[in-house]
Amino acid sequence: MSGNTHTVTNQPPPLVGYDVYSADKALTEAVERHLDPALLDEVRGELAALGRTAGSAQVQEWGVQANENPPRLRTHDRYGRRIDEVDFHPAWHRLLGKGVSAGLTAAWGRPGGHLRRAAAFLVWTQVDAGNCCPLSMTHAAVPALRTDPALAAEWEPRLTSMIYDRELRPAPLKAGALFGMGMTEKQGGSDVRANTTSAVPLAEDGRYALTGHKWFCSAPMSDGFLVLAQAPEGLTCFLVPRVLEDGTRNVFLLQRLKDKLGNRSNASSEVEFDGTWARRVGDEGRGVRTIIDMVAATRLDCVLGSAGLMRQAVVQAVHHCTHREAFGGKLLDKPLMRNVLADLALESEAATTLALRLAAAYDDGGEQELALLRLAVPAAKYWVTKRCTPVTVEAAECLGGNGYVEESGMPRLVRESPLNSIWEGAGNVQALDVLRALQREPMALNAYLQEVGQARGADHRLDAAIKDLLTELADLENIEARARRLTERLALVLQGSLLVRHAPPEVADAFCAARLGGDGGAAFGTLPHSLDLAAIVDRATPVT
């Protein structure tokens, strides 16, 4: 029975039934800025369709269901036979199928493929970040496989297929395939050269038997996995198929699934190899070199994923404050809340703008652009992913107590927010990678300076930040201890340069003031009151 104690009022309506892509001005403008004009009509339609799907009530509910019903490991069937399978809720398969059909694994062979995929990835993350893991791994495996043309010819059409085939069967019988990854081990973590898994050559050239383990193995129900193991000539990359061509299951012993803080819809596993059949990818002893492009691709996806989480957090906060009244007026119109929302929106737009610029560099593929990526990807991965957690927590606070309640969706965003900073190389790994790029690849710094230099003279705070950065780069004393500080500055200056050139004046002015000019506090909501904060918030507001 329902009582008559009160009437429910002053509650915002659910944020559903809107176009996640078209409502994001920073994202749509970045796509139009970087994409070949001949492709714009096609890509606009493609991304808007995905945006409407992502914003629909049904698909949003799938994201909830997939996270409320996490995957379940089944090591044996009812007869005691080892099967090593993971069962997922039907919503997971629906989400993954939509992601594959939207081209989230098909970037490498499409015109403007990386940019259009990046925009789609950012949109789809806002439904459920967990299913983006196998989509990312599959996408990123392609450059590693291309080190072996025969292997790429066999597998790339399956990985870039827009057909989701969930069944475990021999890859040649499938219309599409997904890949996972297994690099780290208990004793080494990010120090993959400490791996102990062994690879013993078999009679057939390029085939090996693996013995050992992986402490983190992503997407364990995938059709194949790229793993690192110690061959006679050193650390080497291998492809481990889940099912062999004769239909038998490869030895892939799932020990358990990780009980994670967030990312609940996705399975992350521990696996053991015991004579597991594998095929070499690249030369023996060149494992790290073979996977380096794959790692760069997954790191860019970490940037995109964090940008997507921040955007959804900001959208939820602005939507709530647009409809919620307190103390005699809309929360949105309260000067202090407007400052908080504008500060959050600023962080979100800076992340999106940087992420899409890096995706466009992949599509260009020129020497200058690839050199820029070598420095900018680890810097962006370091900084953008670290900003995700404070943004989502502050956005949840904008909803008050409602933001701490699971039904609001904000706790799921908060739990997910640290993941991209930790996975694919945590903060120190990224900062040290930036140092390696600076020390070993002079073209990387030149490309970066040319990029940020395009905005020189447009804002005095940006000019001063570039000058300070050059001073810091010239001082090599205690450089490793300063690596995080330097990496942060590289990312902020690049974001500032991009916003000065491409964002509305009110956005660029606020960013340069608070992030480069020192006119902002440590917490969100401390922007100078003289800025056009209302325009920044209005730009971030979703149109439903």
Protein Blocks (a to p, Z undefined) as FASTA:
>chain_A
ZZfkbccehiacddehiafklmmmklmmmmmmmpcfklmmmmmmmmmmmmmmmmpmklmm
mmmmmmmmccdddfbdfkopafkpadddfklmmmmmmmmmnopammmmgghklmmmmmmm
mmmmmmomklmmmmmmmmmmmmmmmmpmklmmmmmmmmmpcbdcfbdcdfklpcbdcddd
dfbcfklmmmlmlpcbdcdddfbghiacdedddfbdghklbfbdcdddddfkbccddddd
fbdfkopacddddfbdcddfblmlpccdddddehiacddehjehilmmmmmmmmmmmmmm
mmmmmmmmmmmmmmmmmmmmmmpcgehiafklpmklmmmmmmmmmmmmmmmmmmmmmmmm
mmnopaklmmmmmmmmmmmmmmmmmmmmmmmmmmmmmnmmmlmpmklommmmmmmmmmmm
mggpifklmmmmmmmmmmmmmmlmmmmmmmmmmmgojamklmmmmmmmmmmmmpmghklm
mmmmmmmmmmmmmmmmmmmmmmcfklmmmmmmmmmnopacfbehiacfkbcfklmmmmmp
ccZZ
